[in-house]
Amino acid sequence: MRVDDAWYAGEARRLTQVYSHAPARERRWRLWGRRWTEHRNPRERRLHVPLPGDIASTSADLLFADMPSIKVTDGRTQERLDDLLDRGRAQQMFLGAAEQAAALSGVFLRTTWDATIAPYPLITVMQPDSTLLEFRFGMLRAVNFWRELPTGRTGVVFRHIERHETGRIVHALYHGTADNIGRTVPLTEHPDTAELAESLGPDGVSIETGIKEVTASYVPNRLHRSAPIGRSDYAAPLHDLFDSLDEAWTSWMRDIRLARARLIVPDGYLRDNGPGSGATFDDDREVYAALKIPPNEAGGSITLAQFGIRVAEHQATCEAIVRQAAQSAGYSAQSFGFDGSGQPITATESDSRDQCSMVTRGKKAGYWRHAIAEQTFVQLQLDSALFGTPITPERPSVEFGPGVVESLQSKATTLELLSRATAVSTQTKVKILHPKWDDTAVRVEASAILAETGAGAPDPVGAFPMA
């Protein structure tokens, strides 16, 4: 996770620091494993292409560019759920969480509450590199979230452990060192946890939630082969591709620096700046005095030196690496701006080329669907039990949209073909054009269309039934 996080952050010094601990044999052939020598040669630049961040961002956009439908059957409960999701900025939270999950192998959705901040339960996101998980039969049994608290003292570390179990949340504070968790101390020993001591139950270590569900859910990015834990989109082979892309990009920019035009001028064209100050050449000057050099001798003219830039070779190399990295991560190259030929394509061709991204999106949506349903159900239960909201909590259904929005032109073409074949009614055509409308709105619009076109008049054959 530390290596994946360094690629996700895209900071040159962090990448160098991460790979400085790798074996010497691996460091030699990696761009980011070589020693940073910028202080020795200011012109040395190792550049990073933020492809890892683009992959994580694309994953999040495919999932949550449109908010999934989260519905319950009870009307009052649905109104409260919509209000909780809106107050909690659910779509923005899910977008950020999905991006982090793609990079770090997964995230946790945690439901908590603090009446001094908000009069309702909150769904928050927790990172996987500060958690310890417990599974049973592939189901999350309990999870420990930990964080290091500031102390201001060298060599002393306070760690707050927050354990979520069925029906309760356990809090503990440990006094230790950088590499040892140490011993438990009262929560009042640190100001960041002192307020929690007032909320603990009779046992002095936990807070009863009053519900059966665990107040945290795990969202794996992709399931690992041997355990129910997630796997990052930056699986180990992609680290090599990222490093190769940065090396190719760095080489390309080096070609540009080396290809800058240089003027080679005789000493006589230089302006003397005085004793100890050297000489300079003014490239804006238009008139120069002729040098006293025989015309048959070289060295009396200004020479332009400019090298070529290997644009096509570098561009082809970078594009090939990006395509391979996108494919290895489970996405189509089209999701990153590559359409193959550069020619206009139809909607059907677009869907076909983006098929790989849609398959990956469908897999991840399944993991998110269950976690969102679990924690929104927990949120509704805690809202009723702790804050007295008069609702009937129920587990909502979570449905993700199609992901790719069909263009209006494509819909119009489809409807026209169906109409020519007399295979669709006006009401169905309205429903296809406006899928989010309810049945009442669809019927009203269909009736208005039939009235304007005159197609709603009685069938004359029906007025004179055959004998």
N, C-alpha and C positions, 0 to 999 in steps of 0.2 A: 504493500500500500504506500510505503514511503517513496518508492521509485515511481509508481503510477501518479502519486500526488505531485512529484517534481515535474513530470511531463505535462500534467494538467495545468500546473501553475505557469510553466513556460519561462521560468527565470533561469538565465544562463548560469549564474553562480550556484543556484541550487542543484542544477543538473551536474555541474562540475563537482560539487561537494558529494553528491550521491555516488557518482561513479569513481570518485577518488578512493573509495573503500573497496572497490572491486579488485579481483586478482590482477596482477601486473600484466599478464598475458592478454586479458580482455581490455585493459585500459589502453594498450598500445594501438589497437585498431579502431577504437571508438573515438569519435570527434570529441565527445564530452568527457572522455577519460584522460585526455592529455592535460598536462599542467597548464594552468592559466598564466600566460606570459605577457599580458597586456602592459604591465609596468616596464617590461624590457623593450617591447616593440609596440608603440602606440598604434601602428597601422594594422596589427593583427586583430582581426575581428571574427569571432565565431557567432554566426547568426542562427536564430531559432525560428522555424516556421511553425505557427501555432496550429498545426493539424490536429494534435491531441485535443486541444480545446474545441476545435471545430467539430470533431467527432462526438464529443460529449454534448455540445450544444445542439447538433443535429438530432441526436437521440432524444433529447428533451423536447425539441420542437415537434418531432413526429408524434410524441405521446400527448403533449399538453398545449400545443398551439391553440387547440379548441378545448374548452373545459368539458370533461366527461359528464354524462348525465347521471346524477345521483338522486334517486327517487325512493320514496316510501309511499305506502297506500293511504295513510291517515293525512287528511288535509292540514290540520293544525301542526302536526309533527313536521310536515313538509315545509310549511312556512318557517318554522323555527330552524330547521336544518339549513334552508336557504340563507337565513339571516346569519347563522353561525359561520357558514362557508364564506359569505361576503365579508363579515367582520374579520375573519381570519385570513383574508386575502388568499384564498385556497389555490387559485390558479397560479399566482406568482410563487407560492410556496412549493407547489408540485413541480413547476418548471425548474426551480433551483435544485430541488431534491433529485429530480430525474437526471439532471446534468451531473451532479455529484455522484450519483449511483453509477452512471456509465463509466466514470473515471475510477472510482474507488471500490467497485464490486458490489455496492448496495448501500442502502440507507435504512434508518429506522424512523417510523412514525410513532411519536410518543404523545399521549394525551395527559395533560397536567392542568393545574389550576392555581390561581393566586387572586383572591378576591380584591386585593389592594391594587391590582393592575387591570383586571377585567372581570365583570360579573358573569362570567361564563367559562366553561372549560376551553382549553386551547390545544390544538394539535400542532406539535413542533417537530422539527427534523433533527435527528441525531446522527453523527458520523460513525462509520464502522470501525475506524482506527482507535476509538476510545471506548470499546465495548467488549464484553465477554458474554458469549451466548451459551444457552443450554437447550438442547433439543431432545425430544423423545418421540420416536416413531416419525421423525421428519417434521414434527410440530414444535413451535417455539414454546418451551416450558417456562423459561425465565431469562432475563437479560440484566446484566450489570453495566450501567453507565458510570464512567469514572472521569474525573477532571482534577487537574492539579491547581491548587489555590496559591495565590501569591503570599509570601511570608516576609520578604525583605531581609531574610537571614541566609547566608551562604551555607549550603550543605543540608538545609532543613527543607523538607517537602511535606505539605499537607495534601492529602488526596480525599476527595469526597466520592463515596461509592453510593450510587442510587440503584437499588435492585427492585425490579418490577416482577412480581409474582402474581399468581391467581388470587385476587381478592385483597392484595395489600402492596404497599411500596415501602421498602426498608431503606433507611438512611444510616450511613456510618461514616465516621471521619477517622482517617489514619494519619499518624505522625511518623514519618520515616525519612529516607534519604532518596537520592536520585535513582538508585538501583535496588531499593528495598522498601516494601510497602510499610513496614514498621508495625506499630501497635495501635489499637483503637483508643481513641480519646473522646470525651464528650463533644457533642456538636457545638457547644458554647465556646470551645477553645479557639474557634476561628470566626471572625465577624460575618463571613459569607454564608455560614451555616447556622449561626446562632438563632435566627428566627425560626428555623425548622424545628428546633427543640420544643417550641410551644405547641406544635401541631401533632406531635407524636402521641400514640395511643397509650393504654395502660402498660404495655410491655416496655415502653421507653425507647423502642428502636424502629417502630413501623407506623404507617398510617393506613387505616382500613379504608378501602374504596367502596365496599358495600356491593360490589358486582362480581360476577364469576369470571369475566374476561380479563386477560392480561392487558394492562394499559400501555402496551407497546407492541408494534408489529414490525416484522422484518420484511423488507422489499429487496430480494436479490436481483442483481442486474441480469445475470445469466447463471443458471445452476451449475455448480461444480460437479464433476463426475462422481467423486467419492464422498461427498458430504452435502447437506442442504444449505451450503453457504454460497454466496455469489461469486462471480468471476468478472473482472473488469473487461471493458471493451479493448483495453490495451494489453491483451494477452502477450506473453513473453516475446513471440516473434515480431510483434509490432514495435517493440522497443528498438530492434535493429533497423526497421524501416524508418522510424522517426529519426534515428541518428544518421542514417544514410541520406535522408532528405535534407537534413540540416547541413550535412557536408557538401551535398551538391549545390545547395543554395549559397553557402559560403563561398564555394569555388566560383560560382557565377558572379557574385558581387566582387570577388577578387579580380576576375577578368575585367570588370568595368573599371575598377580602380587603376589597374595596370595599363588599361587602354586609354587613359587620359592623354590628350595631346601634350607633347613636350617640345620645346624649342631648343635646338642646339645652336648657340651663337658664338662667334669669335670673341676673344677677350676684349677686342677694341670696341665692341658694342655694349659693354658693361659700364655702368656708371660707378665711378670711384666714390665711396661714401666717407673717405677720410682714413687716416691712420687707425688701424685696429678695428675698423667697422666693415671691412669687406667691400664687396661690389654687388650691385643689383642690376637687373635688366627690366626696363619699362616696356611691357608688351602693348601699351596704349600709344606709344610714341609712333609718329607717322614718318618722320624724316630722320635719316642718319647720315653722318658724314662718311664718305668712301674711305676704306682702309687702304693703306699704302702697301698693297700686296700685288705682285705681278699677276696679270690675268690668267697665266697658265698654271698657277699654283692653287691647290685646293685649300679649303678652310676659310675662305673669305665671304661666305654667304650664310644666311640663316636656313637651317634645316629643320623640317617638321618631322617628328617621330611619333607615330601613332600605331598601336597594335590592334589587331582584330579581336572581336568579342565572339566567343562561341555560343551564340544565342540559341540556335536551333538545337544543338546537342544538349545544352543544359536544360532547356525547356522540355524536351522530350524525356529526359531522365527524370526530372521532377514530376511530370505528369504521370509517368509510368509508376513511380513510387507511390504517388497519391492514390492512383487507381487500385494498386495492389493492397495498400493499407486499408482503403475503404472496403474492399472485398473481404479482406481478412477480418475486419471488424463486424461484418455482416450487413453492409450497406451497399447500395448501388452508387456507381460513380456519378450518376445524374443528380443525386442528392447533394453533391459537392460542386455542381456547376458544369459537369462534363456531359455533353449530349452525344458525343461520338462523332457525328458528321458536321455539325454546325448548321444543318439545314432544318427548316421548319418541320415539325412532326405533328401527327394527330394525337388526340387524347388517348386513343387505344394504344398507340406506340409508346406514349409517355408512361401509361400504367404498366406496360410490359417491361420497359426498361427500369422502372422503379420497383419491380416486384420484390427484389431482394430486401430492400429497405422495409417494404410493407410486411414481409414475413417476420423480420426481426421485430418490428413494431408490435405485431400481433402476439409474439412470445412475451415481450416485456409487459404489454398491457394486461396479460393474464396475471402476472405477479402483482402489479399495481392494483388490479381490480379487487383482489381479496384483502389486501392491506388497507385500502381506502374504506372498504365496507366494514372491516373490523373496527377501525378506529373512529369512524363516524358513528357507529353503533355505540361504542364506548362513550363518545362525547355526548350523545343524546341521553344515555343512562346517567352519566354524572351530572348533566345539566338538570335532570329531573330530581335526582337524589340529593345533590349538594346545594343547588340553587333554587329548588322548588318550582321549576318551570312546569306548568300543567300540560304535559304532553304524554303521549303513549310511545315510549321508545321502541323502535323496531329496526332490524338490520336492513339497510337500504340495498337496492340493486344499483350496480355501477356499470354503465355501458359507455364504451368509447366510440366515437364517431368513425366514419370511414377513413379518416386520415388525409385522403386526397380529395379536394373539393372539385367536383366536375364544373367546367366552365358553363356559362349561360348559353353560349353558342352550341356547345355539345349537347346540352339538354334540349335546346330548341330543335336540333337536327333529329334527335331521338324521338321527340314528341311528333314531329312532322311525319316521320316514317311510320310510326304507330297509327297516326290518324289516317294516313293514306290506306293502310291495311285494314281500317275500321276494326282495330283490335283493342281499342281503349276508349273509355268513356271520358266525358268532359271532367267529371269529378276526379277520376284517377289522374288525368293530366294535371289538374291543379295540385293534387297531392304530390306528384312527382316534382313539380316546379317549386312547391313550398312544403318540404317534408316536416318542418317544425310546427306547421299550423295544426290546430285541433280539427275534429270532424265538423264542428259547427261552422268554423270559418271557411273550411273547404266547400261545404254545401252552399253557403252564401255566395262565395266567389263563382262557383259553377253556375248557380242560378242567374247571376248577373251576366255572365258571359253568354249563356243561352238566350237571355232576354234581349241583349244587344244585337246578337247575330240572327235572331229570329228562328234559331234552331229549336227553341222550346215550344213551338206551336204544335197543336195536336196533329197526329198523323192522319191525313185524309183517308187513308185506307181503313183505319180503325173507326172512323165515323160512319162508314157504310159496311157493316159486317156482311161477309158473303153468306149466301143461303146454304 
